[in-house]
Amino acid sequence: MASKGQSRFWVWISVYFLCWLWNIAGGQLVYSVSEEANTGTTVGNLVKDFNLNIQDLEVRGFHIVPGPNKRYFDVNTKTGILHVRERIDREEICEQNIKCSLTF
């Protein structure tokens, strides 16, 4: 029979492993695009960058959920290309902040 100390040790090892696994699975991808890039400018390829199957995007009805702000980006579900949907004006979005980012 395992002692309390050994049981506690394995619980902590399991928790650590699950946290590590969660961190890997919940990765984040960051794209950059120039301010005032033309509408239609390619930002990235979600199929390649997330190692997805192109058929899954369309079948699952993949789309960018609109937030309270304008929809600056869109995804072509036939190609997986993420592109600029609307002109991005840094001064309008971030005013005088040095770092400016959009999260979606």
NUTIGU-86621 format. One record per residue (C-alpha): residue in one letter; chain; z, x, y. Coordinates in nm, 4 decimals. Layout:
+--------+--------+----------+----------+----------+
! residu ! chaine !       zz !       xx !       yy !
+--------+--------+----------+----------+----------+
!      A !      A !        Z !        X !        Y !
...
+--------+--------+----------+----------+----------+
END
This chain:
+--------+--------+----------+----------+----------+
! residu ! chaine !       zz !       xx !       yy !
+--------+--------+----------+----------+----------+
!      M !      A !   0.0000 !   0.0000 !   0.0000 !
!      A !      A !  -0.0941 !   0.1379 !   0.3410 !
!      S !      A !   0.1769 !   0.2080 !   0.5936 !
!      K !      A !   0.1908 !   0.0331 !   0.9303 !
!      G !      A !   0.0822 !   0.3548 !   1.1007 !
!      Q !      A !  -0.2270 !   0.3883 !   0.8804 !
!      S !      A !  -0.3220 !   0.0233 !   0.9334 !
!      R !      A !  -0.2867 !   0.0595 !   1.3089 !
!      F !      A !  -0.4979 !   0.3756 !   1.2990 !
!      W !      A !  -0.7837 !   0.1961 !   1.1206 !
!      V !      A !  -0.7622 !  -0.0984 !   1.3598 !
!      W !      A !  -0.8035 !   0.1400 !   1.6550 !
!      I !      A !  -1.0905 !   0.3218 !   1.4849 !
!      S !      A !  -1.2618 !  -0.0144 !   1.4239 !
!      V !      A !  -1.2115 !  -0.1260 !   1.7848 !
!      Y !      A !  -1.3457 !   0.2056 !   1.9139 !
!      F !      A !  -1.6505 !   0.1800 !   1.6858 !
!      L !      A !  -1.7237 !  -0.1779 !   1.7970 !
!      C !      A !  -1.6960 !  -0.0793 !   2.1644 !
!      W !      A !  -1.9314 !   0.2127 !   2.1049 !
!      L !      A !  -2.1771 !  -0.0130 !   1.9224 !
!      W !      A !  -2.1573 !  -0.2761 !   2.2003 !
!      N !      A !  -2.2340 !  -0.0091 !   2.4596 !
!      I !      A !  -2.5465 !   0.1001 !   2.2720 !
!      A !      A !  -2.6706 !  -0.2555 !   2.2089 !
!      G !      A !  -2.6059 !  -0.3678 !   2.5655 !
!      G !      A !  -2.8141 !  -0.0957 !   2.7281 !
!      Q !      A !  -2.9508 !  -0.1389 !   3.0737 !
!      L !      A !  -3.2949 !  -0.0529 !   3.2001 !
!      V !      A !  -3.3655 !   0.0308 !   3.5644 !
!      Y !      A !  -3.7067 !   0.0081 !   3.7304 !
!      S !      A !  -3.8025 !   0.1310 !   4.0764 !
!      V !      A !  -4.0729 !  -0.0005 !   4.3040 !
!      S !      A !  -4.1694 !   0.0919 !   4.6585 !
!      E !      A !  -4.0785 !  -0.1371 !   4.9427 !
!      E !      A !  -4.3584 !  -0.3715 !   5.0435 !
!      A !      A !  -4.5557 !  -0.2981 !   4.7259 !
!      N !      A !  -4.8584 !  -0.5235 !   4.6908 !
!      T !      A !  -4.8281 !  -0.8469 !   4.4981 !
!      G !      A !  -4.9274 !  -0.7796 !   4.1385 !
!      T !      A !  -4.8094 !  -0.4164 !   4.1396 !
!      T !      A !  -4.6938 !  -0.3185 !   3.7904 !
!      V !      A !  -4.3252 !  -0.2313 !   3.7736 !
!      G !      A !  -4.2866 !  -0.1763 !   3.3996 !
!      N !      A !  -4.3788 !  -0.2896 !   3.0510 !
!      L !      A !  -4.0946 !  -0.4838 !   2.8886 !
!      V !      A !  -4.2568 !  -0.4829 !   2.5449 !
!      K !      A !  -4.2755 !  -0.1032 !   2.5339 !
!      D !      A !  -3.9503 !  -0.0319 !   2.7172 !
!      F !      A !  -3.7388 !  -0.2679 !   2.5043 !
!      N !      A !  -3.9374 !  -0.2062 !   2.1849 !
!      L !      A !  -4.0245 !  -0.5762 !   2.1515 !
!      N !      A !  -4.2931 !  -0.7605 !   1.9594 !
!      I !      A !  -4.5477 !  -0.9021 !   2.2082 !
!      Q !      A !  -4.5722 !  -1.2309 !   2.0164 !
!      D !      A !  -4.1985 !  -1.2880 !   2.0628 !
!      L !      A !  -4.2273 !  -1.3097 !   2.4422 !
!      E !      A !  -4.4619 !  -1.6066 !   2.4407 !
!      V !      A !  -4.3190 !  -1.7834 !   2.1348 !
!      R !      A !  -3.9633 !  -1.7630 !   2.2689 !
!      G !      A !  -4.0731 !  -1.8747 !   2.6166 !
!      F !      A !  -3.9546 !  -1.5555 !   2.7866 !
!      H !      A !  -3.9191 !  -1.5863 !   3.1630 !
!      I !      A !  -3.7112 !  -1.4518 !   3.4496 !
!      V !      A !  -3.4423 !  -1.7006 !   3.5424 !
!      P !      A !  -3.4584 !  -1.7663 !   3.9156 !
!      G !      A !  -3.1396 !  -1.6913 !   4.1036 !
!      P !      A !  -3.0312 !  -1.7967 !   4.4512 !
!      N !      A !  -3.2801 !  -1.5539 !   4.6086 !
!      K !      A !  -3.6585 !  -1.5428 !   4.6067 !
!      R !      A !  -3.8360 !  -1.4549 !   4.2839 !
!      Y !      A !  -3.9630 !  -1.1081 !   4.3611 !
!      F !      A !  -4.0781 !  -1.0317 !   4.0061 !
!      D !      A !  -4.2591 !  -1.2060 !   3.7237 !
!      V !      A !  -4.3539 !  -1.1238 !   3.3636 !
!      N !      A !  -4.6901 !  -1.1759 !   3.1974 !
!      T !      A !  -4.5874 !  -1.3039 !   2.8525 !
!      K !      A !  -4.9255 !  -1.2123 !   2.7040 !
!      T !      A !  -4.8914 !  -0.8414 !   2.7962 !
!      G !      A !  -4.5217 !  -0.7841 !   2.8652 !
!      I !      A !  -4.6017 !  -0.6435 !   3.2094 !
!      L !      A !  -4.3334 !  -0.6882 !   3.4763 !
!      H !      A !  -4.4987 !  -0.7116 !   3.8176 !
!      V !      A !  -4.4237 !  -0.7786 !   4.1828 !
!      R !      A !  -4.4544 !  -1.1516 !   4.2516 !
!      E !      A !  -4.3685 !  -1.1561 !   4.6212 !
!      R !      A !  -4.3601 !  -0.8979 !   4.9010 !
!      I !      A !  -4.0281 !  -0.7101 !   4.9031 !
!      D !      A !  -3.8875 !  -0.6540 !   5.2525 !
!      R !      A !  -3.5959 !  -0.4111 !   5.2365 !
!      E !      A !  -3.4638 !  -0.4991 !   5.5828 !
!      E !      A !  -3.4528 !  -0.8673 !   5.4894 !
!      I !      A !  -3.2781 !  -0.8076 !   5.1566 !
!      C !      A !  -3.0386 !  -0.5205 !   5.2255 !
!      E !      A !  -3.0263 !  -0.4988 !   5.6047 !
!      Q !      A !  -2.8745 !  -0.1594 !   5.6938 !
!      N !      A !  -2.7381 !  -0.0628 !   5.3491 !
!      I !      A !  -2.8482 !   0.2821 !   5.2352 !
!      K !      A !  -2.8857 !   0.1810 !   4.8712 !
!      C !      A !  -3.0848 !  -0.1330 !   4.8017 !
!      S !      A !  -3.1253 !  -0.2929 !   4.4609 !
!      L !      A !  -3.2244 !  -0.6266 !   4.3141 !
!      T !      A !  -3.0664 !  -0.7440 !   3.9913 !
!      F !      A !  -3.2305 !  -0.9966 !   3.7646 !
+--------+--------+----------+----------+----------+
END
